[in-house]
Amino acid sequence: MLHEEARPLVLVVSDSLGDTAFAVLRAARALMGRIGCMVIKTDRKAIEESAAEIIGHLDHVLSQRSTRECGSAK
């Protein structure tokens, strides 16, 4: 699993693409889960909602990084 701050962001646009595409998405999600990617489902969401989720994740990562850096500086 990748370190928390190194996780790539991956957007999944839609599940309504047909059986073959759905199978590919399911396999991709399984792979992304194994390597620790953050997956954001964007279907039935406003772009602002997806953006807020990404920003929240980045705020969390930066907060943890800041806490670690302050702790190691002592």
C-alpha positions in Angstrom: 0.0 0.0 0.0 1.3 3.5 -0.8 2.0 6.0 1.8 -1.1 8.2 2.7 0.3 11.3 1.1 1.4 9.6 -2.0 -2.0 8.2 -3.0 -3.0 9.1 -6.5 -6.5 10.5 -7.1 -8.7 8.6 -9.6 -12.1 9.7 -10.9 -14.6 7.2 -12.1 -17.1 9.0 -14.3 -20.0 6.5 -14.7 -21.1 3.0 -14.2 -23.8 3.2 -17.0 -21.4 2.2 -19.9 -22.5 -1.4 -20.6 -21.5 -4.8 -19.4 -17.9 -4.9 -20.9 -17.1 -1.4 -19.7 -18.6 -2.2 -16.3 -16.3 -5.3 -16.0 -13.3 -3.2 -16.9 -14.3 -0.5 -14.3 -14.7 -3.2 -11.6 -11.3 -4.7 -12.4 -9.8 -1.2 -12.3 -11.4 -0.4 -9.0 -10.0 -3.7 -7.5 -6.5 -2.7 -8.7 -6.9 0.8 -7.4 -8.0 -0.6 -4.0 -4.9 -2.8 -3.9 -2.5 0.0 -4.5 -4.3 2.5 -2.2 -5.8 5.0 -4.7 -8.6 7.2 -3.6 -11.6 6.5 -5.8 -14.3 9.1 -6.3 -17.5 8.2 -7.9 -18.7 11.2 -9.9 -22.0 9.9 -11.3 -25.1 11.7 -10.0 -22.9 14.4 -8.4 -22.3 18.0 -9.2 -18.7 18.8 -10.1 -18.6 20.9 -7.0 -19.3 17.9 -4.8 -16.5 15.9 -6.3 -14.2 18.9 -6.0 -15.1 19.3 -2.3 -14.3 15.6 -1.7 -10.9 16.0 -3.4 -10.1 19.1 -1.4 -11.2 17.5 1.8 -8.9 14.6 1.1 -6.0 16.9 0.3 -6.6 19.0 3.4 -6.5 15.8 5.5 -3.2 14.6 3.9 -1.6 18.1 4.3 -2.7 18.2 7.9 -1.2 14.8 8.6 2.0 15.8 6.8 2.3 19.0 8.8 1.7 17.2 12.1 4.4 14.6 11.2 6.9 17.4 10.2 6.3 19.3 13.4 6.7 16.2 15.5 10.0 15.2 13.8 11.4 18.7 14.2 11.4 18.4 18.0 
